């Protein structure tokens, strides 16, 4: 695994900050060395200048000028007295001449001429020297005669020479002092820099020693880490595959040998795609490698575990979980893949999913069986109890009256148990959805007091309502489900209390988002160990708690489920012998997006029925056909149906009818064509009144209907009043007016609840359920297929128009006002061939259908049983 571990090692290396520090230190050392070198050069130059200046020799030379002048004077005195010779005088003059020439012409004495008064002294000395030159170079007699003058002149110039000598000596002394001071300062600087350099070098040496120790420690740590990783990877249960940028394997651990069946020697150097990637995926793998090398596109690198298929040596494919990363090695970029065989896990997941699905299916079947059986049991019970109500007890003797009362009471108890089981099954199956409507909570509580007052008095209890907050007169929620919960709580409180008090309280101090309703009694109470059990299903506490009571033990379980469904919660506080307090908290504020619903109005007297007639009902929509047939037959008419225009024309030719209800939009022959054929055919129904039925009609279309021989128009959705009015109008052959149904005032309304309740009341439960379920199924199919139909372009508009018109009629039957309006718009746009207009209405149709379906579900689930 050494090649694999190469990119994982972390050798010692300087960080950016440390590197800058070392660079600065080296730069300082370089500057200091440069400064020292410059100082050494300067010292060398100063020493050379001192050596070349011979300041002491110049001072001696200046001093000798006066000495030589005195020697010349002495030689002249001796020659004048006869003790000396003229040659001695000439020799001393030559020496003095040389000294004066040196002082006046030598470069090293040139600086003296710039001294104050030095030029004048030099001039006087030079004039003295030059004045003697003719005598020195002349004959002896002339020189001997000039000796007294020479002696006297030498004595006179002697003071000038002394002053010049002292001035020169003073000058060169100061110059020597300056040079020695400069040399001393240079030596001090050199010493300081040398000490600083040595100190810095010592610090650098210490730092290098420290870094060397750190490097050794990290190298040792890296070596130990490498050895640990080698051991871990060699014994790992995960397969580790390392390949280079060309896809050739450069490492293959022991787990990989076990997973894929290749030995390490067989795998090294091979193309990884040929060894472990299934044939169907190899080309995609190579394309991905090419994209990465060319564009740097990464799909799996660094994404964490990814599920893939891998191929073993024997050709079998196994599911693996792979994590892929990349790193740098001395040879270039490499890729490291960690793979784990998850065949056992996948098998376990499949088995677990199958077990879960079986459990869910079993639970669903159990809940559905319970719901169906409860419903089927309740149906004969309703019939039995209804039949018992038809008995006239006064015609029976007391014994049979008692028997009848026992049967009726037992049936009611059994019906209550069945209702409890049905509610539990609906709640557990998620088929009972609370609604949100405005209601008066205070009135509801007062209604419960009135309803349960007699039962409370029969047990000697006083049932009362604590004065509620006036705000509770207008709340929003499901009054039916809330009534069911409170009746359960109040009934239990009365049941387990004798000669005591039962009080209902309602509190909204925290606002309508958190309304609390409490039912308090002074009954037998509940033991602390039983408080957590009483909300379970089929739970009865003990003999003392249930000694004089009976029940299924489902009431509180149902109540708690209903509370949760309404986003509320329930709880209890109780002490044995001190009574109980059951509380219910739930939000009763107005929802932010509460749909508008036309409130049901009190139904006024319907229009009078028409005389019995034989009616031909032509309707391609099954829902409308079923509803219209039921409404007409309930009014005493005989109805023959036809599902399309050709069938209608055939039946209109075969026999006579008193009236024909003709749908306009139908596949094949539409209503207008059929009406024209009936009128022009001269058959038995050529003069029969024909009523057009359609989901909408413009004035121009109404004229078209009348031109085809129709008497009036009946706008869907159909209702008892609209049908009776249309029949009456057609029979009276009115020339004007259109029979319109009672509709919602605004297309913004989702459901015309009055119309929906009328349909539920007028139709049998079986027929209404069939119409309702058919509409839900067909409308869902239409809404789901509409986007695909729109994508097909203008060719699909004809079918969209037909389907939209059909569904508009069905929507009208159940009172789906807004959905009906949108479907009409889609129908018209499709007729006009406007694909964009149809597409623009697809989104609103989907949203409206979702809201309408949910509201229809609530209304049909919570509606009272029909006849």
C-alpha positions in Angstrom: 0.0 0.0 0.0 3.0 2.3 -0.1 2.0 3.9 -3.4 -1.5 4.5 -2.0 -0.1 6.1 1.1 2.3 8.4 -0.7 -0.3 11.2 -1.2 -1.6 10.8 2.3 1.8 11.6 3.9 2.3 15.0 5.5 6.0 15.8 5.4 7.3 18.8 7.3 6.9 22.0 5.3 7.1 25.6 6.1 3.8 27.5 6.3 3.5 30.8 4.4 3.9 32.8 7.6 7.0 30.9 8.7 8.5 31.1 5.2 8.1 34.9 5.2 9.8 35.1 8.6 12.8 33.1 7.4 13.1 35.2 4.3 13.0 38.4 6.4 15.7 36.9 8.7 17.9 36.0 5.8 17.4 39.4 4.3 18.5 41.0 7.6 21.6 38.8 7.7 22.4 39.7 4.1 22.0 43.4 4.9 24.3 43.1 8.0 26.9 41.2 6.0 26.8 43.9 3.4 27.2 46.6 6.0 30.1 44.8 7.6 31.8 44.4 4.2 31.3 48.1 3.5 32.7 49.0 6.9 35.8 46.8 6.3 36.4 48.4 3.0 36.1 51.9 4.6 38.5 50.9 7.4 41.0 49.6 4.8 40.8 52.9 2.9 41.3 54.9 6.1 44.3 52.8 7.1 45.7 53.3 3.6 45.2 57.0 3.9 46.8 57.2 7.2 49.7 55.2 5.9 50.0 57.4 2.8 49.6 60.8 4.5 52.8 60.6 6.7 51.4 63.4 8.9 54.2 62.9 11.4 56.9 63.1 8.7 55.3 66.3 7.3 55.4 67.8 10.8 59.0 66.9 11.0 59.6 68.3 7.6 58.0 71.6 8.6 60.1 71.7 11.8 63.3 71.0 9.8 62.7 74.2 7.7 63.5 76.4 10.7 66.4 74.1 11.7 67.9 74.3 8.3 67.5 78.1 8.4 69.4 78.2 11.7 72.1 75.9 10.3 72.5 78.3 7.3 72.8 81.3 9.7 75.4 79.5 11.8 77.3 78.5 8.7 77.3 82.1 7.5 78.6 83.4 11.0 81.3 80.8 11.0 82.4 81.6 7.5 82.4 85.3 8.3 84.8 84.7 11.3 87.0 82.4 9.5 85.9 79.3 11.4 83.9 78.0 8.5 84.0 77.7 4.8 81.9 79.1 2.0 81.2 75.6 0.8 79.5 74.8 4.1 77.3 77.9 3.6 76.4 76.8 0.0 75.6 73.3 1.4 73.3 74.6 4.0 71.6 76.9 1.6 70.9 74.1 -0.8 69.3 72.1 2.0 67.2 75.0 3.1 66.3 75.6 -0.6 65.1 72.0 -0.9 63.0 72.3 2.3 61.4 75.5 1.1 60.7 74.0 -2.4 59.1 71.0 -0.7 56.8 73.1 1.5 55.7 75.3 -1.4 55.4 72.8 -4.3 54.7 69.4 -2.8 51.0 68.2 -3.2 50.8 67.0 0.4 51.5 70.5 1.6 49.1 72.1 -0.8 46.4 72.3 1.8 48.6 74.7 3.8 48.2 77.5 1.3 44.5 77.7 2.2 45.3 78.4 5.8 44.9 82.0 7.1 48.1 84.0 6.5 50.0 81.0 5.2 50.4 82.3 1.7 52.0 85.6 2.9 54.5 83.6 5.0 55.3 81.3 2.2 55.9 84.3 -0.1 58.3 86.0 2.4 60.2 82.8 2.9 60.4 82.3 -0.9 61.6 85.9 -1.4 64.3 85.4 1.3 65.5 82.2 -0.5 65.5 83.7 -3.9 67.3 86.9 -2.7 70.3 84.7 -1.6 70.5 82.6 -4.7 72.7 85.1 -6.7 75.2 85.2 -3.9 75.2 81.5 -3.4 75.7 80.8 -7.1 78.2 83.8 -7.5 81.9 84.1 -6.8 83.4 83.5 -3.4 84.2 87.2 -2.9 80.7 88.2 -3.5 79.4 85.5 -1.2 81.9 86.5 1.5 80.9 90.1 1.2 77.3 89.1 1.5 77.7 87.0 4.6 76.8 89.7 7.1 73.7 90.5 5.2 72.8 86.8 4.9 73.1 86.5 8.7 71.0 89.5 9.4 68.3 88.4 6.8 68.2 84.9 8.2 67.7 86.3 11.7 64.8 88.5 10.4 63.0 85.7 8.4 63.5 83.2 11.2 60.3 84.3 13.0 58.3 84.0 9.8 59.5 80.4 9.3 58.7 79.5 12.9 55.1 80.8 12.5 54.7 78.9 9.2 56.0 75.8 10.8 53.7 76.0 13.8 50.7 76.7 11.6 51.5 73.6 9.5 52.2 71.4 12.5 48.9 72.5 14.1 47.0 71.8 10.9 48.4 68.3 10.3 47.9 67.5 14.0 44.2 68.2 13.8 43.9 66.3 10.5 45.5 63.3 12.1 43.1 63.5 15.0 40.1 63.5 12.7 41.4 60.5 10.8 42.0 58.6 14.0 38.5 59.5 15.3 36.9 58.3 12.1 38.8 55.1 12.2 37.7 54.6 15.8 34.0 55.1 14.9 34.3 52.7 12.0 35.8 50.1 14.3 32.9 50.6 16.8 30.3 50.2 14.1 32.1 47.1 12.8 32.1 45.6 16.3 28.4 46.4 16.8 27.4 44.8 13.5 29.6 41.8 14.2 28.0 41.3 17.6 24.5 41.7 16.1 25.3 39.3 13.3 26.7 36.7 15.6 23.6 37.0 17.8 21.2 36.7 14.8 23.2 33.8 13.5 22.9 32.2 17.0 19.1 32.7 16.9 18.9 31.3 13.4 21.0 28.4 14.5 18.6 27.7 17.4 15.6 28.1 15.2 17.1 25.7 12.7 17.8 23.2 15.4 14.2 23.6 16.6 12.9 23.1 13.1 15.1 20.1 12.6 13.7 18.5 15.8 10.2 19.3 14.7 10.9 17.8 11.2 12.3 14.7 12.9 9.2 14.4 15.1 6.8 14.9 12.2 8.8 12.4 10.1 8.5 9.9 12.9 4.8 10.6 13.3 4.3 10.3 9.5 6.1 7.0 9.5 3.9 5.7 12.4 0.8 7.1 10.7 1.7 5.4 7.5 2.3 2.1 9.2 -1.1 2.4 11.0 -2.9 3.2 7.7 -1.1 0.4 5.9 -2.3 -2.0 8.6 -5.9 -0.5 8.6 -6.3 -0.7 4.8 -4.7 -4.1 4.5 -7.2 -5.4 7.0 -10.1 -3.3 5.9 -13.4 -4.9 4.9 -13.8 -2.2 2.3 -12.2 -2.7 -1.1 -9.6 0.0 -1.9 -8.7 0.6 -5.5 -6.2 3.1 -6.6 -5.7 4.1 -10.2 -3.8 6.7 -12.2 -5.3 9.3 -14.5 -5.3 6.8 -17.3 -7.5 4.4 -15.3 -4.8 1.8 -14.6 -4.8 0.2 -11.2 -1.7 0.9 -9.1 -3.0 -0.6 -5.9 -5.5 -3.3 -4.8 -5.9 -4.2 -1.2 -6.9 -7.6 0.3 -10.5 -6.7 0.7 -10.7 -5.9 -3.0 -9.3 -9.4 -3.7 -12.1 -10.9 -1.7 -14.8 -8.8 -3.2 -13.9 -9.0 -6.9 -12.0 -12.3 -7.0 -8.8 -11.0 -8.6 -5.4 -11.3 -6.9 -3.3 -8.2 -6.4 -0.8 -9.3 -8.9 -3.5 -9.8 -11.5 -5.1 -6.5 -10.9 -2.1 -4.2 -10.8 -1.5 -2.4 -14.1 -4.9 -3.4 -15.5 -7.6 -1.0 -16.6 -10.1 -0.7 -13.8 -13.0 -0.5 -16.1 -12.2 -3.9 -17.6 -11.9 -5.5 -14.2 -14.7 -4.2 -11.9 -17.2 -2.1 -14.0 -20.1 -3.9 -15.7 -20.0 -4.1 -19.5 -23.0 -1.8 -19.8 -21.4 0.9 -17.8 -17.8 0.8 -19.1 -18.3 3.2 -22.0 -20.0 5.7 -19.7 -17.1 5.4 -17.2 -14.5 6.0 -20.0 -16.5 9.0 -21.2 -16.6 10.4 -17.7 -12.8 10.0 -17.4 -12.3 11.8 -20.7 -14.6 14.6 -19.6 -12.7 15.0 -16.4 -9.3 15.0 -18.0 -10.5 17.5 -20.6 -12.9 19.8 -18.7 -12.4 18.9 -15.1 -16.1 17.8 -14.9 -16.7 15.8 -11.7 -19.8 13.6 -11.1 -18.8 11.2 -8.3 -15.6 12.6 -7.0 -16.0 13.9 -3.4 -19.8 13.2 -3.4 -19.6 10.6 -0.6 -21.1 7.1 -0.8 -22.9 6.4 -4.1 -24.7 3.2 -4.9 -23.5 1.5 -8.1 -23.2 -1.9 -9.7 -19.9 -3.7 -9.9 -18.7 -6.8 -11.7 -16.8 -9.7 -10.2 -14.2 -11.9 -11.9 -16.9 -14.6 -12.6 -19.1 -12.0 -14.3 -21.7 -11.7 -11.6 -22.9 -8.2 -10.8 -23.1 -7.0 -7.2 -24.4 -3.8 -5.6 -21.7 -1.7 -4.1 -21.4 1.5 -2.2 -18.5 3.6 -3.5 -16.8 6.7 -2.3 -14.3 8.3 -4.8 -11.7 10.9 -4.1 -8.5 12.1 -5.8 -5.1 13.1 -4.6 -1.6 14.0 -5.8 1.3 11.6 -5.9 4.9 11.9 -7.1 3.8 10.3 -10.4 0.8 12.7 -10.8 -2.9 12.7 -10.0 -4.4 9.5 -8.7 -8.0 8.4 -7.9 -8.8 6.4 -4.8 -12.1 4.4 -4.6 -13.4 2.8 -1.5 -16.0 0.2 -2.3 -18.2 -1.9 0.0 -20.2 -5.0 -1.1 -23.8 -4.2 0.1 -25.5 -7.3 -1.3 -26.6 -8.5 2.1 -27.9 -5.0 3.0 -29.8 -4.7 -0.3 -31.4 -8.1 0.3 -32.3 -7.1 3.8 -33.8 -3.8 2.6 -35.8 -5.6 -0.1 -37.1 -8.1 2.5 -37.8 -5.3 4.9 -39.7 -3.3 2.3 -41.7 -6.3 1.4 -42.5 -7.0 5.0 -43.4 -3.3 5.5 -45.6 -3.3 2.4 -47.3 -6.5 3.6 -47.9 -5.0 7.0 -49.2 -1.7 5.5 -51.4 -3.6 3.1 -52.7 -5.8 6.0 -53.3 -2.8 8.2 -55.0 -1.0 5.3 -57.2 -4.0 4.6 -58.0 -4.4 8.2 -59.0 -0.7 8.5 -61.0 -0.9 5.2 -62.7 -4.1 6.3 -63.5 -2.5 9.6 -64.9 0.5 7.9 -66.9 -1.5 5.4 -68.3 -3.9 8.0 -69.2 -1.0 10.3 -70.9 0.7 7.5 -72.7 -2.5 6.4 -73.7 -3.2 10.0 -75.0 0.3 10.5 -77.2 0.2 7.3 -79.4 -2.7 8.6 -79.4 -1.2 12.1 -80.7 2.1 10.7 -83.4 0.2 8.8 -84.3 -1.8 11.9 -84.5 1.2 14.2 -86.4 3.1 11.5 -88.9 0.3 11.2 -89.3 0.1 15.0 -90.2 3.8 15.0 -93.1 2.9 12.7 -94.7 0.8 15.4 -97.6 2.4 17.3 -97.0 1.5 21.0 -100.5 2.5 22.0 -101.9 -0.4 20.1 -99.7 -2.9 21.9 -100.2 -4.2 25.4 -97.7 -3.3 28.1 -95.7 -6.5 27.7 -95.2 -6.0 24.0 -94.5 -2.3 24.5 -91.7 -3.3 26.9 -90.3 -5.8 24.4 -90.4 -3.2 21.7 -88.6 -0.7 24.0 -85.9 -3.2 24.8 -85.3 -3.9 21.1 -85.2 -0.2 20.3 -82.8 0.6 23.1 -80.6 -2.3 22.4 -80.5 -1.4 18.7 -79.5 2.2 19.6 -76.7 1.0 21.9 -75.4 -1.3 19.1 -75.7 1.5 16.6 -73.6 3.7 18.9 -70.9 1.0 19.2 -70.9 0.6 15.4 -70.6 4.4 14.9 -67.6 4.4 17.3 -65.8 1.7 15.4 -66.6 3.4 12.1 -65.2 6.7 13.3 -62.0 4.9 14.6 -61.6 3.2 11.2 -62.1 6.4 9.3 -59.7 8.3 11.4 -57.0 5.7 11.3 -57.4 5.3 7.5 -57.1 9.1 7.1 -60.5 9.4 5.5 -62.0 11.8 8.0 -60.8 15.3 7.4 -62.1 18.2 9.6 -63.4 21.3 7.9 -63.0 24.9 8.8 -66.2 26.9 8.9 -67.5 29.9 10.9 -69.7 29.0 13.8 -70.9 30.2 17.3 -69.0 28.3 20.0 -71.2 29.7 22.8 -74.3 28.6 21.0 -72.8 25.1 20.5 -72.0 24.8 24.2 -75.5 25.9 25.1 -76.9 23.4 22.7 -74.8 20.6 24.5 -76.1 21.8 27.8 -79.7 21.6 26.6 -79.1 18.2 25.0 -77.6 16.6 28.1 -79.6 18.4 30.8 -82.2 15.6 31.1 -79.5 12.9 31.4 -77.7 14.9 34.1 -80.9 15.4 36.1 -81.7 11.7 35.9 -78.5 11.1 37.9 -79.1 14.0 40.3 -76.4 16.1 38.6 -76.4 19.8 37.9 -75.0 20.6 34.4 -73.9 24.3 33.9 -72.0 26.5 31.6 -69.5 29.0 33.0 -70.1 32.4 31.3 -67.8 32.4 28.2 -65.9 35.2 26.5 -68.1 37.0 23.9 -65.3 36.6 21.4 -66.2 33.0 21.2 -69.5 33.8 19.4 -67.5 33.9 16.1 -64.9 31.1 15.7 -63.6 29.0 12.9 -63.3 25.2 12.9 -65.3 22.0 12.5 -68.4 22.4 14.7 -69.6 18.8 14.1 -66.4 17.2 15.3 -66.1 19.6 18.2 -69.7 18.8 19.2 -68.8 15.1 19.0 -65.8 15.5 21.3 -67.7 17.7 23.8 -70.7 15.4 23.9 -68.4 12.5 24.6 -66.7 14.4 27.5 -70.0 15.7 29.0 -71.6 12.2 28.6 -68.6 10.6 30.5 -68.7 13.3 33.2 -72.5 12.7 33.7 -72.0 8.9 33.6 -69.4 8.8 36.3 -70.9 11.5 38.6 -73.9 11.1 40.9 -75.6 14.0 42.7 -72.8 16.3 41.8 -71.8 19.1 39.4 -70.7 19.1 35.8 -69.3 22.4 34.5 -68.3 23.4 31.0 -65.8 26.3 30.7 -64.3 28.0 27.6 -61.3 30.3 27.8 -59.6 32.3 25.1 -57.3 34.5 27.2 -54.4 33.5 24.9 -56.4 34.4 21.8 -58.4 32.3 19.3 -55.3 30.4 18.3 -55.3 28.6 21.6 -58.9 28.2 22.9 -59.2 25.9 25.9 -62.5 24.1 26.7 -62.7 22.3 30.1 -65.3 19.8 31.3 -65.1 19.4 35.1 -67.0 17.0 37.3 -67.2 16.0 40.9 -67.4 12.3 40.2 -65.4 9.2 41.3 -62.1 10.4 39.6 -59.3 8.4 38.0 -56.3 6.8 39.6 -52.9 8.3 38.6 -51.7 5.0 37.1 -54.8 5.0 34.7 -54.5 8.5 33.4 -52.2 7.5 30.5 -54.5 4.6 29.6 -57.9 6.1 29.3 -57.3 7.5 25.8 -56.5 4.1 24.4 -59.0 2.0 22.3 -61.3 -0.4 24.1 -59.9 0.6 27.5 -62.1 0.3 30.6 -60.3 1.1 33.9 -61.7 -1.3 36.5 -64.8 -2.6 38.1 -65.4 0.3 40.4 -65.0 2.7 37.5 -67.4 0.9 35.2 -69.7 -0.8 37.7 -72.8 1.0 36.5 -71.7 2.0 33.1 -71.2 0.3 29.7 -69.5 1.2 26.5 -66.9 0.1 24.0 -64.1 2.2 25.5 -63.6 4.0 22.2 -65.1 7.4 23.1 -62.0 9.1 24.5 -59.8 7.5 21.8 -62.0 8.9 19.1 -62.1 12.3 20.8 -58.3 12.4 21.0 -57.9 11.5 17.3 -60.4 14.2 16.4 -58.6 16.7 18.5 -55.3 15.9 16.8 -57.0 16.1 13.4 -58.1 19.6 14.2 -54.5 20.5 15.3 -55.5 20.4 18.9 -54.7 18.3 22.0 -56.5 16.7 24.9 -55.6 15.9 28.5 -57.0 15.0 31.9 -56.3 15.9 35.5 -57.9 13.8 38.2 -57.7 12.5 41.7 -59.7 9.4 42.9 -62.7 10.6 44.8 -62.2 14.3 43.8 -63.6 14.3 40.3 -61.9 14.9 36.9 -61.1 17.8 34.6 -60.8 17.0 30.9 -59.4 19.8 28.8 -59.3 20.4 25.1 -57.0 23.0 23.4 -57.3 23.8 19.7 -57.0 26.8 17.3 -60.3 28.4 16.4 -59.0 31.5 14.6 -59.9 32.3 11.0 -57.5 30.5 8.6 -55.3 32.8 6.5 -56.5 31.3 3.2 -60.0 30.1 4.1 -61.9 29.3 0.9 -65.1 31.1 0.3 -68.2 28.9 0.3 -71.7 29.9 -0.5 -73.6 29.2 2.8 -76.5 26.9 2.6 -79.8 28.7 2.7 -83.1 27.5 3.9 -84.8 25.7 1.0 -88.1 27.4 0.0 -91.0 25.6 -1.6 -90.0 24.1 -4.9 -91.9 24.7 -8.2 -94.9 22.5 -8.8 -94.3 19.2 -10.5 -95.2 18.8 -14.1 -97.6 16.0 -15.2 -96.1 12.6 -15.7 -94.3 12.4 -19.0 -92.3 9.9 -21.1 -89.0 11.7 -21.5 -86.0 10.9 -23.8 -82.8 12.0 -22.0 -79.9 12.4 -24.3 -76.6 12.9 -22.4 -73.1 11.6 -23.1 -71.9 12.4 -19.6 -72.6 9.5 -17.3 -72.8 11.6 -14.1 -75.2 14.1 -15.6 -77.2 11.2 -17.1 -77.5 9.4 -13.7 -78.4 12.6 -11.9 -81.0 13.8 -14.4 -82.6 10.3 -14.6 -82.9 10.2 -10.8 -84.4 13.7 -10.5 -86.9 13.1 -13.3 -88.0 9.7 -12.0 -88.5 11.1 -8.5 -90.8 13.6 -10.0 -92.8 10.7 -11.5 -91.6 10.8 -15.1 -90.6 7.8 -17.2 -87.1 8.2 -18.6 -85.4 6.5 -21.5 -81.7 7.5 -21.9 -79.3 7.8 -24.9 -75.5 8.2 -24.6 -74.9 9.8 -28.0 -76.6 11.5 -30.9 -77.0 8.4 -33.1 -78.7 6.4 -30.4 -80.9 9.3 -29.6 -82.0 9.7 -33.2 -82.7 5.9 -33.4 -84.8 5.9 -30.3 -86.7 9.1 -31.3 -87.5 7.3 -34.5 -88.7 4.1 -32.8 -91.3 5.6 -30.4 -93.0 8.7 -29.3 -92.0 10.8 -26.3 -93.7 13.7 -24.5 -90.4 15.6 -24.1 -86.7 15.3 -25.1 -83.8 16.7 -23.1 -81.0 17.1 -25.6 -77.4 17.5 -24.7 -75.6 19.9 -27.1 -72.0 18.8 -27.0 -71.7 15.1 -27.9 -69.2 13.0 -29.9 -70.3 12.3 -33.4 -73.7 14.0 -34.0 -74.1 16.9 -31.5 -77.5 18.0 -30.1 -78.2 20.6 -32.8 -77.7 18.1 -35.6 -79.9 15.5 -33.8 -82.6 18.1 -33.2 -82.6 19.2 -36.8 -82.9 15.5 -37.9 -85.8 14.9 -35.6 -87.6 18.1 -36.8 -87.0 17.4 -40.5 -87.6 13.7 -40.4 -91.4 13.9 -40.0 -91.4 11.2 -37.5 -93.5 10.7 -34.3 -91.4 13.2 -32.4 -91.2 15.9 -35.1 -93.4 18.2 -32.9 -92.2 16.9 -29.5 -90.8 19.7 -27.3 -87.0 19.6 -27.1 -85.0 21.2 -24.3 -81.3 21.9 -24.9 -79.0 21.1 -22.0 -75.6 22.6 -21.9 -73.0 23.8 -19.5 -73.1 27.4 -21.0 -74.8 29.2 -23.8 -74.1 32.6 -25.4 -77.0 34.6 -26.8 -75.9 33.7 -30.4 -75.9 30.0 -29.5 -79.3 30.2 -27.9 -80.6 31.6 -31.2 -78.9 28.7 -33.0 -80.6 26.2 -30.6 -84.0 27.8 -31.3 -83.4 27.7 -35.0 -82.8 24.0 -34.8 -86.2 23.5 -33.2 -85.5 23.6 -29.5 -88.0 25.3 -27.2 -85.7 26.4 -24.4 -82.3 25.9 -22.8 -81.5 24.3 -19.5 -78.2 25.4 -18.1 -76.2 22.8 -16.2 -75.8 21.9 -13.3 -79.3 20.3 -13.1 -81.5 20.7 -10.1 -85.1 20.0 -9.2 -86.2 23.6 -9.6 -84.3 24.1 -12.8 -85.7 20.9 -14.4 -89.3 21.7 -13.3 -89.0 25.2 -14.6 -87.5 24.1 -18.0 -90.3 21.4 -18.4 -93.0 24.0 -17.6 -91.5 26.5 -20.0 -91.1 23.9 -22.8 -94.7 22.7 -22.4 -96.0 26.2 -22.4 -93.9 26.9 -25.5 -92.5 30.2 -24.2 -90.8 32.3 -26.8 -88.3 34.1 -24.6 -86.2 33.5 -21.6 -83.8 30.8 -20.6 -84.2 28.6 -17.6 -81.2 29.0 -15.5 -80.2 27.1 -12.4 -79.5 28.7 -9.1 -75.8 29.4 -9.2 -73.2 30.9 -7.0 -72.9 34.6 -7.3 -69.2 34.6 -8.0 -66.7 32.4 -9.9 -64.4 32.9 -7.0 -66.5 30.5 -4.9 -65.3 26.9 -4.9 -68.5 25.1 -4.0 -72.2 26.0 -4.2 -73.0 24.3 -0.9 -76.7 24.8 -1.3 -76.7 23.0 -4.7 -74.5 20.2 -3.3 -76.8 19.6 -0.3 -79.8 19.6 -2.7 -78.2 16.9 -4.8 -77.4 14.9 -1.7 -81.0 15.2 -0.5 -82.7 14.6 -3.8 -80.5 11.7 -4.9 -80.3 8.4 -3.2 -77.0 7.7 -1.3 -76.1 5.0 -3.9 -76.7 7.3 -6.9 -75.0 10.3 -5.3 -72.0 8.2 -4.3 -71.8 6.8 -7.8 -72.0 10.3 -9.4 -69.5 11.7 -6.9 -67.0 8.9 -7.4 -67.3 9.0 -11.2 -66.8 12.7 -11.3 -63.7 12.5 -9.1 -62.2 9.7 -11.3 -63.0 11.4 -14.6 -61.9 14.8 -13.5 -58.6 13.6 -12.1 -57.9 11.7 -15.3 -58.8 14.9 -17.4 -56.6 17.2 -15.2 -53.7 14.7 -15.3 -53.9 14.2 -19.1 -54.4 17.9 -20.0 -50.7 19.0 -20.1 -49.8 16.1 -22.4 -52.8 16.9 -24.6 -51.7 20.5 -24.8 -48.2 19.4 -25.8 -49.6 17.6 -28.8 -50.7 20.9 -30.3 -53.7 22.0 -32.3 -54.5 18.4 -33.3 -55.7 17.6 -29.7 -57.9 20.7 -29.3 -61.0 19.0 -30.6 -60.8 16.3 -27.9 -59.9 18.8 -25.2 -63.0 20.8 -26.1 -65.2 17.7 -25.9 -63.7 16.5 -22.6 -63.8 20.0 -21.0 -67.5 20.5 -21.9 -68.3 17.1 -20.5 -66.4 17.7 -17.2 -68.0 21.2 -16.9 -71.4 19.5 -16.8 -70.2 17.0 -14.2 -68.7 19.8 -12.1 -72.0 21.6 -12.2 -73.8 18.5 -10.7 -71.7 18.6 -7.5 -71.8 22.4 -7.3 -68.1 23.0 -8.2 -68.7 26.6 -9.4 -65.2 27.8 -10.0 -64.1 24.6 -11.6 -67.1 24.7 -13.9 -66.2 28.3 -15.0 -62.6 27.3 -15.8 -63.7 24.3 -17.7 -66.1 26.4 -19.8 -63.2 28.8 -20.6 -61.0 25.9 -21.7 -63.9 24.5 -23.8 -64.3 27.8 -25.6 -60.6 28.3 -26.1 -60.2 24.8 -27.5 -63.1 25.5 -29.9 -61.4 28.6 -31.1 -58.2 26.7 -31.7 -56.2 28.8 -29.2 -53.6 26.5 -27.8 -51.9 29.3 -25.7 -55.2 30.2 -24.0 -55.8 26.5 -23.1 -52.3 26.2 -21.8 -52.7 29.4 -19.7 -55.8 27.9 -18.0 -54.1 24.5 -17.2 -52.4 25.8 -14.1 -55.5 27.5 -12.5 -57.5 24.3 -13.4 -55.0 22.1 -11.5 -55.0 24.3 -8.4 -58.7 24.7 -8.4 -59.2 21.0 -8.9 -57.0 20.2 -5.9 -58.9 22.6 -3.6 -62.3 21.5 -4.9 -61.5 17.8 -4.5 -60.4 18.4 -0.9 -63.5 20.4 -0.1 -65.8 17.9 -1.8 -64.2 15.2 0.3 -64.9 17.1 3.5 -68.5 17.9 2.5 -69.4 14.4 1.4 -67.7 12.8 4.4 -69.4 15.0 7.0 -72.8 15.1 5.3 -75.6 13.4 7.1 -76.8 10.1 5.7 -79.4 10.5 2.9 -82.6 8.5 2.5 
